[in-house]
Amino acid sequence: MGHIHFISTTTVQPSSQIDQSIGRIELTPCDLQLIVVDYIQRGILFHKPQSDYTKDPNKSLIEHLKASFSRSLDIFYPLAGRLAITENDQDNTTSFSVDCNGVGAEFVHAAADGVTVADVLDPILVPDDIVYSFFLLNDVLNYQGTSTPLLAVQITELADGIFIGLSMNHSVVDGTSFWNFFNSWSEISRCGKTSQPVPIFGRQFLDGIIDLPVRIPHFWDQIPAGKSSSSLPPVLLQQRVFHFSKGKIAEIKAKENSEMGTNKISSLQALLGHLWLCIARTECLCSSSDQETKYKVLIGMRQRLKPPLLDQYLGNTVLFGVVKSTIGNLVEQGLGWAAWEMNRMVASQTEQEVKKFLGDWMESPQLIRVHGVTNRILLTGSSPRFNVYGNDFGWGKPVAVRSSAGNKYDGKLTVFPGAEEGSIEFEACLTCETLQALADDAEFMKSVTK
């Protein structure tokens, strides 16, 4: 197998002069709860483009991508900045904001010698050693964005393909903002301009709810000691992508709605319930039936606010919804019940819950720590609604999406749209024993498209 070698590293600034009056953008409780977790890391895989795709014989592929990346920073200029820290000595608190100083994002050109598209896609298990090497800022935590770029891209040339991997500070953006940037950049690369609505940076939706800036008491005492700070013994984790076709999703959804006498269970809720139950079945083999199992799901709140907050808002607007049961009860109640619990949980995430979260967080800030999460807690982030496969940089659509090591633990089930319309994929990070048990579960594997 080949290895990565780095060809060039460039700090890319917006192509236009940044308006210095922009100043700083305050981080909100939704942003700050993520200040000590990893960056968002997502990337897309392409077949190799034709050499003349840029229509400019004087400009290479990398030069073209770098130029369009710079123009994208004109629009998403906070991502070319850094985090700013304010120490409030009078009450021993710390505040964070985005300093829109335009110092730049990192742009790296690399090559993976001897690695092919098939090397990434063909193995049953995700080849982590290959995929993780396609990303920058592995092991960097969000609060380090004071000196580390808020955005970094690695363009990796494969023997017969290209991988574009983005790493973006998760305290500055959520998944919606992340893919908005990706979509705008690809369109600028392909068309020379973007039709995407301009991003929104203001925090006016918080007026009358909380005051900014937010102050975190004793912040520096809450920094995790490191990736191995958990008291739990290390476990061998593996990843596998499970693909569900549009037809299979419809079958699962119809079965669950029929069992519960409703039509309210959505396609995503149907799959979440399906995965929760199937993984619980594997745990029945080695756990007590009265052992608790939890499933946490990140719920986007933009459209639940009144008035709705547009998708162009640059920042985090997610709440963590939780369903829980004992393993034995979940297995006994079955598929429809699992999906209905998901539906009820999602429906409970209202504007009132947002306001309650904000008020409670201001009273007692709680920083999320991914590492050291115990077993039997599943978590799903991302969304099948994100426009992943529309990212055509000028030589065709991507063939796959993958993520790096950021925020991975036993039980992380990252959801993406599939390449085929209406299909959905889950990138499952689980112990090797659990993944093998799923592979041996005939009922589960019947629902998975080979």
C-alpha positions, 0 to 999 in steps of 0.5 A: 500500500502506498503512503501520503506525501505532502507536496505543498502547504499554503495559507489561503486568504480571501481574494478580496480585502476583508472589511476590518469593521466586521470585527468579532462574532460571539459564540453562543451556548450551542457553539460553546458546548462543543469547544473541547471536542474535535473539528468536523472532518468530512471529505468526498472521493472523486474519480480522476478528472480529465486534464483539460477540465479547467478549460485553462491550459495555464492553470493546474487543477490545484491552482484552480481549486486554490483560487476558487477556495480563496473566492469562497472565503470572500463569502465565508470570511469568518472561516479565514479568521481565528478564535479570540479569547477574553479572560474576565479576571473579575469573575474568573470566566472565559469568553470566546468569539471569532476574530474575522481577521482574514489571516487565512485557511490552510490548503494542502496538496498531497499525493497517496502513492499507489492508492486507488479509489477501489482501495478506499471503497472495496474493503468491507471495513473502512480502511482507516489508515488510508482515510484518516491520512486524507485529513488535516487537524486530526486530534485538534480540539476546537478551543485551539482555534486561537492559533490553529486555522478554523478551516483546513483542506487537503487535496489528495491525488490518488492513482485514479482519483482525488479526495477533498477532505475538509476540517472545520472548527465545530464551535464555529459551524455545524453540519449545515454550515459545513456543507453550505461552504462545501456546496458554495466552493464546488459551485464556484469551482465549476461555474465561476460563481455561486448561486447559494444564498449568502451566509448569515453571521448575526446573533439577533435571534438570541435578543431577549433570550440571553446576553452575549458574550457568554462567560464560561467559569473556570474554563481552563480547569475543564480541558480534557487531559488527552485522547486517553483520559478515559478511565475505561480500558481501550477497545478496538474500534472498526468502521463499516458503511451500511447502505440502505436503498430507497426501496429497503427504507420504504419497507422498514418505514412501512412496517414500523408505521403499520405496527404503531398504527401511524404514518408519522415515522419518517425515513430517518427515524425508521432507520434510527429505530432499526439500528438501535434495535439491531445493535441492542440484539447484539448486546443481548449476547453479552449484557444483562437484559436490564442494562440501559441503552441510550441513543443520542441524536443531534436535532437541527433546530433552525426550522423549529424557531419562530421565526425560523432561522435560515439554513444560511446562519453560520453557527451551531443550532442543534440540540441533543435528543435522547431515547433510552430503554433497557436492552431487554425491553427494547428487544421485547417491544420491537421495531415499531416501538423503537422507531416511535420512541425516535419520533416522540423524541424528535417531536419534543424538540421545540422552540421552548426546549431551545430557550430552556437549553439556552437559559440552563446553559447560561446558569451552568455551562456544560462542555461536551466531552466525546472521549470516554463515552461509555458503552451502550450510548449510540450517537448519530450526527450529520443528516441525509438531507445535506447536499453531499453528492451535488458537490461537482467541482467541474469534473463530475459528482463524487462517488463516496463520502468519508469522515476522519477520526474526529469525534469517533467512539464506540457507538458513533453512527454518522448518517449521510445521503447515499449516492443513489437518490433516496438512499441513506448510508450510516458510517458505523464506528463500533467494536469489532465484536459488535460489527461482526455480530451485525454481519452475522445477523441475517435479519439486519443484513437483509435490509442492507444493500450490498 
